[in-house]
Amino acid sequence: MSQDIAIYSGSAVLHWSALVITLGLLAALFMTLALQRANRGPAFVVFLFFALSILFSVPLCRILHWYCHTEQYSGLLSALRDYSTGSYVLPGAMLGVWLAAYLATRLDSGSCAALLDAAAPGLALVVAFIRLSAQFNASCRSKISVLTPILQHLPLASGVTNSAGQTEYRFATYFVHFLLMLLICWWLLHFFFAYRRVPMRSGSAEGNVIRMFLLAYSATEMVLDSTRYDSSFLPFNGFISFVQIVAAASMLGILIYYSVHSVRAHGGVRAVHWVLWIGWFLSLAAGGFLEYLVQRHGDWYLPCYLAMALCCVLMMAFVYRMYLTCCKE
């Protein structure tokens, strides 16, 4: 029996990866229910939100993967009918989750932003468990080989079997992302209870938690998606992956949102706005240049990815600082 199978009964097979994702969804559901009650929101909306999120997100993630990897499928219908092969592009869940939140809150005239704020830590937890599940199905997709024996173990490296039947160690992209998403989940919980009600000089405080989730998640994806050999690229672009494009666009969108409210709150553009804008775009440009270097020089992985991670942290910090300029406290 394969080691990735958790339960085998007749024709019914339950893999460890599916079990881990299911446990992650349940943990996220209960966490969201608790935070929804803290927001004094109805519990039934959370159940509807999770059901609709799965219903919308799975096919949307699949459609995006089909669009970026048409060679793996005989057509769109085959990609949507047979889920036993192929993969998913996780940013497709962004649209699915938003649609689910919008429809769920229409039933009780509630706030879509408030529901997403309550769901944000749970969403980070779901992503963490999805990444952890890869440790149980031998789907490590990193292109970085780890040759130093002392580093050939988790959390930095994961053993995989190559075509020759030998074990080789690669950078544990998914496991590192799992750890980062757990850290982000903890930070979002702290942000939810400590800062979600901080009044804004302009605009509403609702939606800040989900924006922080999107900001932090995008920062991790901009680096880690580059380490994968199976990154999804648009048919007309083979340089920057689709995930990296969505991540950069999401961070830019959040920066623009807080910039508009900050400029409005301060009665015009101030020097701090120019500093944050220039710093963010310089960090983005540096990250793009490092992506170019790492694709052209395969042995520059360590310095390039360390510098790229620093650029993404700076991008996140500039956006967060712009958020602070909108706060009254």
Backbone hydrogen bonds, N-H to C=O, Kabsch-Sander energy under -0.5 kcal/mol:
donor,donor_aa,acceptor,acceptor_aa,energy
5,I,2,S,-1.5
6,A,4,D,-0.5
6,A,14,L,-2.5
7,I,14,L,-2.1
9,S,12,A,-2.8
12,A,9,S,-2.4
13,V,11,S,-0.5
14,L,7,I,-2.9
15,H,13,V,-0.5
16,W,4,D,-2.7
19,L,15,H,-2.0
20,V,16,W,-2.7
21,I,17,S,-2.1
22,T,18,A,-2.2
23,L,19,L,-2.4
24,G,20,V,-2.2
25,L,21,I,-2.4
26,L,22,T,-2.3
27,A,23,L,-2.5
28,A,24,G,-2.4
29,L,25,L,-2.3
30,F,26,L,-2.3
31,M,27,A,-2.1
32,T,28,A,-2.6
33,L,29,L,-2.3
34,A,30,F,-2.0
35,L,31,M,-2.2
36,Q,32,T,-2.7
37,R,33,L,-2.0
38,A,34,A,-1.6
39,N,35,L,-1.4
40,R,37,R,-1.4
41,G,36,Q,-3.0
46,V,42,P,-0.5
46,V,43,A,-1.0
47,F,43,A,-1.3
48,L,44,F,-2.1
49,F,45,V,-2.7
50,F,46,V,-2.5
51,A,47,F,-2.2
52,L,48,L,-2.6
53,S,49,F,-2.3
54,I,50,F,-2.1
55,L,51,A,-2.1
56,F,52,L,-2.6
57,S,53,S,-2.8
58,V,54,I,-1.7
60,L,56,F,-1.7
61,C,57,S,-3.0
62,R,58,V,-1.8
63,I,59,P,-2.7
64,L,60,L,-2.1
65,H,61,C,-1.7
66,W,62,R,-2.6
67,Y,63,I,-2.4
68,C,64,L,-2.0
69,H,65,H,-1.9
72,Q,69,H,-2.0
73,Y,70,T,-1.4
79,A,75,G,-1.6
80,L,76,L,-1.6
81,R,77,L,-1.4
82,D,78,S,-2.1
83,Y,81,R,-0.7
89,V,61,C,-1.4
90,L,88,Y,-0.6
92,G,89,V,-2.2
93,A,90,L,-2.6
94,M,91,P,-1.5
95,L,91,P,-0.7
96,G,92,G,-1.5
97,V,93,A,-3.1
98,W,94,M,-1.9
99,L,95,L,-2.6
100,A,96,G,-2.2
101,A,97,V,-2.5
102,Y,98,W,-2.5
103,L,99,L,-2.5
104,A,100,A,-2.6
105,T,101,A,-2.1
106,R,102,Y,-1.0
107,L,103,L,-0.6
107,L,104,A,-0.8
110,G,105,T,-2.0
112,C,110,G,-0.6
115,L,111,S,-1.9
116,L,112,C,-2.3
117,D,113,A,-2.1
118,A,114,A,-1.9
119,A,115,L,-1.7
120,A,116,L,-1.5
123,L,119,A,-2.5
124,A,120,A,-2.0
125,L,121,P,-1.8
126,V,122,G,-2.4
127,V,123,L,-2.3
128,A,124,A,-2.1
129,F,125,L,-2.3
130,I,126,V,-2.4
131,R,127,V,-2.3
132,L,128,A,-2.3
133,S,129,F,-2.1
134,A,130,I,-0.5
134,A,131,R,-1.0
135,Q,132,L,-2.0
136,F,133,S,-1.8
137,N,134,A,-1.0
139,S,134,A,-1.3
143,K,227,T,-2.8
145,S,143,K,-0.6
146,V,169,Y,-2.9
147,L,145,S,-0.7
151,L,148,T,-1.7
152,Q,149,P,-1.4
153,H,151,L,-2.0
156,L,153,H,-1.3
157,A,153,H,-1.9
158,S,170,R,-2.7
160,V,168,E,-2.9
162,N,160,V,-0.6
162,N,166,Q,-3.0
165,G,162,N,-2.0
168,E,160,V,-3.0
168,E,166,Q,-0.5
170,R,158,S,-2.2
171,F,144,I,-2.6
172,A,156,L,-2.3
173,T,171,F,-2.2
176,V,172,A,-2.6
177,H,173,T,-2.1
178,F,174,Y,-2.2
179,L,175,F,-2.1
180,L,176,V,-2.3
181,M,177,H,-2.6
182,L,178,F,-1.8
183,L,179,L,-2.0
184,I,180,L,-2.4
185,C,181,M,-2.4
186,W,182,L,-2.1
187,W,183,L,-2.3
188,L,184,I,-2.7
189,L,185,C,-2.0
190,H,186,W,-2.2
191,F,187,W,-2.7
192,F,188,L,-2.7
193,F,189,L,-1.9
194,A,190,H,-2.4
195,Y,191,F,-2.5
196,R,191,F,-1.1
196,R,192,F,-0.6
198,V,195,Y,-1.7
201,R,326,C,-4.3
202,S,326,C,-0.6
208,N,205,A,-1.5
211,R,207,G,-1.7
212,M,208,N,-1.9
213,F,209,V,-2.0
214,L,210,I,-2.4
215,L,211,R,-2.3
216,A,212,M,-2.6
217,Y,213,F,-3.0
218,S,214,L,-2.1
219,A,215,L,-1.7
220,T,216,A,-1.7
221,E,217,Y,-2.1
222,M,218,S,-2.1
223,V,219,A,-0.8
223,V,220,T,-0.5
224,L,220,T,-2.7
225,D,221,E,-2.0
226,S,223,V,-0.8
227,T,223,V,-0.6
227,T,224,L,-1.0
228,R,225,D,-1.0
229,Y,141,R,-2.6
230,D,141,R,-0.5
231,S,228,R,-0.6
233,F,231,S,-0.5
237,N,234,L,-2.2
242,F,232,S,-3.5
243,V,232,S,-0.6
245,I,241,S,-2.1
246,V,242,F,-2.5
247,A,243,V,-2.5
248,A,244,Q,-2.6
249,A,245,I,-2.5
250,S,246,V,-2.4
251,M,247,A,-2.2
252,L,248,A,-2.3
253,G,249,A,-2.5
254,I,250,S,-2.1
255,L,251,M,-2.3
256,I,252,L,-2.7
257,Y,253,G,-2.3
258,Y,254,I,-2.4
259,S,255,L,-2.3
260,V,256,I,-2.6
261,H,257,Y,-1.7
262,S,258,Y,-2.5
263,V,259,S,-2.9
264,R,260,V,-2.0
265,A,261,H,-2.3
266,H,262,S,-2.0
267,G,264,R,-0.7
268,G,263,V,-2.4
273,H,270,R,-0.6
274,W,270,R,-1.4
275,V,271,A,-2.2
276,L,272,V,-2.3
277,W,273,H,-2.7
278,I,274,W,-2.7
279,G,275,V,-2.4
280,W,276,L,-2.2
281,F,277,W,-2.4
282,L,278,I,-2.4
283,S,279,G,-2.0
284,L,280,W,-2.2
285,A,281,F,-2.5
286,A,282,L,-2.5
287,G,283,S,-2.3
288,G,284,L,-2.3
289,F,285,A,-2.3
290,L,286,A,-2.3
291,E,287,G,-1.9
292,Y,288,G,-1.9
293,L,289,F,-2.3
294,V,290,L,-2.6
295,Q,291,E,-1.4
296,R,292,Y,-1.4
297,H,293,L,-2.2
300,W,297,H,-1.8
304,C,300,W,-2.2
305,Y,301,Y,-2.9
306,L,302,L,-2.1
307,A,303,P,-2.2
308,M,304,C,-2.5
309,A,305,Y,-2.3
310,L,306,L,-1.8
311,C,307,A,-2.1
312,C,308,M,-2.2
313,V,309,A,-2.3
314,L,310,L,-2.3
315,M,311,C,-2.4
316,M,312,C,-2.3
317,A,313,V,-2.5
318,F,314,L,-2.6
319,V,315,M,-1.9
320,Y,316,M,-2.4
321,R,317,A,-2.4
322,M,318,F,-1.8
323,Y,319,V,-2.0
324,L,320,Y,-2.0
325,T,321,R,-1.3
326,C,322,M,-0.5
326,C,323,Y,-1.5
327,C,323,Y,-0.5
327,C,324,L,-1.0
328,K,199,P,-2.6
329,E,199,P,-0.5
